[in-house]
Amino acid sequence: MTKARLLRLSVVLVSIFMILLIIVYWDNVGTAHFYLHTSFSRPRSPGAIAAGEDWEALPDVDEFLEKLLSSSLKQNSSIPRKTEQLLVQGSNKPVVSNLEENVRGYDWSTHKDRNSLDQEKLQVERQRTLREFCANSSFTFPTKERSFDDIPNYELNHLIVDDRHGVIYCYVPKVACTNWKRVMIVLSESLLDQGVPYRNPLDIPREHVHNTSTHLTFNKFWRRYGKFSRHLMKIKLKKYTKFLFVRDPFVRLISAFRSKFELENEDFYRRFAIPMLKLYSNHTNLPTSVSEAFGAGLKVSFSDFIQYLLDPRTEKMAPFNEHWRQVYRLCHPCQIDYDFIGKLETLDEDAAYLLQLLKVDRLLRFPPSYRNRTASSWEDNWFAKIPLAWRQQLYKLYEADFVLFGYPKPENLLKD
């Protein structure tokens, strides 16, 4: 009887081991690298993870997975790593038209190094501000109190994973995300040019940068790992270096408006401009193409755009588009303990410091600054014709992003 039980137990354990081993081998982005430690590995301070998420005390299944994957690391290191590869022929440095450069604000010229900031102290301050407000019960905003497990899978599609270097990047549109995606592609070697991984970020064509098949994101985990997906997410969030870049919320809105509505964008014209022009400018019988609309002088105004953001019907129809969705909804900073918080306002210094800390600064450099010329000083002009009540409502809509990331309240826009 005892031997029969032992035999059954052995069969069960072997079956479990084989299933997990298949998961390890099946993963085509190098999942076995869970024990990769980066220069950011550090003890967590109390309250560092909000909503009761204690990721240091992993459930038994997580610990088992972690040990298994760690023990398999040496075996898997000699196995060729499969990647999601998109073969690209004849890539060139992006060609930007004068109009696009004026609106998007590209600047490919080289720049002299600025006076270096005390990056270590700067990061400590940024993370302290974020954690304090996440832990502050008197400061509330939607979704703040939910746990990581409460976040729907589709809301994790901005978390890009590089298993080769143990890095997770949450991209925020209109915050140099195109070039950061290029960096992640180079690091992960997830895109090929004539059979060879890209080495220079700027060689990657823009249209391939934003191709979702190029990146492994958290929302793809379910398809890969099924019921193990959340466990593996938590292990990677514990072990990997997590970073994001942010910018002044109102300036980001201005940049999004200029990029999507001052340039001819067919998709944004049909999905957003036509409804805005009908609802807020009383236009009817609008052209079906953006070129016709621009030719007839029919463009969305900044006032139309603000009304659209404040209109309660907007969110009822669909969540905000990622280009103007709040950062706290894209990156979940109170549920994910980010190791590095960069800002567009200090992009050059922050990028250089981050690559150095990731120990990849010898592999690549961050591309010449994507300097969007939407300056903070322009806010007064852009909001001059926006009613005070609208400005105040808009601030409440984006208040969490201002507060969590240490941006000063724009008092000059919120008072008579």
Rosetta blueprint (number, residue, H / E / L):
1 M L
2 T H
3 K H
4 A H
5 R H
6 L H
7 L H
8 R H
9 L H
10 S H
11 V H
12 V H
13 L H
14 V H
15 S H
16 I H
17 F H
18 M H
19 I H
20 L H
21 L H
22 I H
23 I H
24 V H
25 Y H
26 W H
27 D L
28 N L
29 V L
30 G L
31 T L
32 A L
33 H H
34 F H
35 Y H
36 L L
37 H L
38 T L
39 S L
40 F L
41 S L
42 R L
43 P L
44 R L
45 S L
46 P L
47 G L
48 A L
49 I L
50 A L
51 A L
52 G L
53 E L
54 D L
55 W L
56 E L
57 A L
58 L L
59 P L
60 D H
61 V H
62 D H
63 E H
64 F H
65 L H
66 E H
67 K H
68 L H
69 L H
70 S H
71 S H
72 S L
73 L H
74 K H
75 Q H
76 N H
77 S H
78 S L
79 I L
80 P L
81 R L
82 K L
83 T L
84 E L
85 Q L
86 L L
87 L E
88 V E
89 Q L
90 G L
91 S L
92 N L
93 K L
94 P L
95 V L
96 V L
97 S L
98 N H
99 L H
100 E H
101 E H
102 N H
103 V H
104 R H
105 G L
106 Y L
107 D L
108 W L
109 S L
110 T L
111 H L
112 K L
113 D L
114 R L
115 N L
116 S L
117 L L
118 D L
119 Q H
120 E H
121 K H
122 L H
123 Q H
124 V H
125 E H
126 R H
127 Q H
128 R H
129 T H
130 L H
131 R H
132 E H
133 F H
134 C H
135 A H
136 N L
137 S L
138 S L
139 F L
140 T L
141 F L
142 P L
143 T L
144 K L
145 E L
146 R L
147 S L
148 F H
149 D H
150 D H
151 I L
152 P L
153 N H
154 Y H
155 E H
156 L H
157 N L
158 H L
159 L E
160 I E
161 V E
162 D E
163 D L
164 R L
165 H L
166 G L
167 V E
168 I E
169 Y E
170 C E
171 Y L
172 V L
173 P L
174 K L
175 V L
176 A L
177 C H
178 T H
179 N H
180 W H
181 K H
182 R H
183 V H
184 M H
185 I H
186 V H
187 L H
188 S H
189 E L
190 S L
191 L L
192 L E
193 D E
194 Q L
195 G L
196 V E
197 P E
198 Y L
199 R L
200 N L
201 P H
202 L H
203 D H
204 I L
205 P L
206 R H
207 E H
208 H H
209 V H
210 H L
211 N L
212 T H
213 S H
214 T H
215 H L
216 L L
217 T E
218 F H
219 N H
220 K H
221 F H
222 W H
223 R H
224 R H
225 Y H
226 G H
227 K H
228 F H
229 S H
230 R H
231 H H
232 L H
233 M H
234 K H
235 I H
236 K H
237 L H
238 K H
239 K H
240 Y L
241 T E
242 K E
243 F E
244 L E
245 F E
246 V E
247 R L
248 D L
249 P H
250 F H
251 V H
252 R H
253 L H
254 I H
255 S H
256 A H
257 F H
258 R H
259 S H
260 K H
261 F H
262 E L
263 L L
264 E L
265 N L
266 E H
267 D H
268 F H
269 Y H
270 R H
271 R H
272 F H
273 A H
274 I H
275 P H
276 M H
277 L H
278 K H
279 L H
280 Y H
281 S L
282 N L
283 H L
284 T L
285 N L
286 L L
287 P L
288 T L
289 S L
290 V H
291 S H
292 E H
293 A H
294 F H
295 G H
296 A L
297 G L
298 L L
299 K L
300 V L
301 S L
302 F H
303 S H
304 D H
305 F H
306 I H
307 Q H
308 Y H
309 L H
310 L H
311 D L
312 P H
313 R H
314 T H
315 E H
316 K H
317 M H
318 A L
319 P L
320 F L
321 N L
322 E L
323 H L
324 W L
325 R L
326 Q L
327 V H
328 Y H
329 R H
330 L H
331 C H
332 H L
333 P L
334 C L
335 Q L
336 I L
337 D L
338 Y L
339 D L
340 F E
341 I E
342 G E
343 K E
344 L H
345 E H
346 T H
347 L H
348 D H
349 E H
350 D H
351 A H
352 A H
353 Y H
354 L H
355 L H
356 Q H
357 L H
358 L L
359 K L
360 V L
361 D L
362 R L
363 L L
364 L L
365 R L
366 F L
367 P L
368 P L
369 S L
370 Y L
371 R L
372 N L
373 R L
374 T L
375 A L
376 S H
377 S H
378 W H
379 E H
380 D H
381 N H
382 W H
383 F L
384 A L
385 K L
386 I L
387 P L
388 L H
389 A H
390 W H
391 R H
392 Q H
393 Q H
394 L H
395 Y H
396 K H
397 L H
398 Y H
399 E H
400 A H
401 D H
402 F H
403 V H
404 L H
405 F L
406 G L
407 Y L
408 P L
409 K L
410 P L
411 E H
412 N H
413 L H
414 L H
415 K L
416 D L
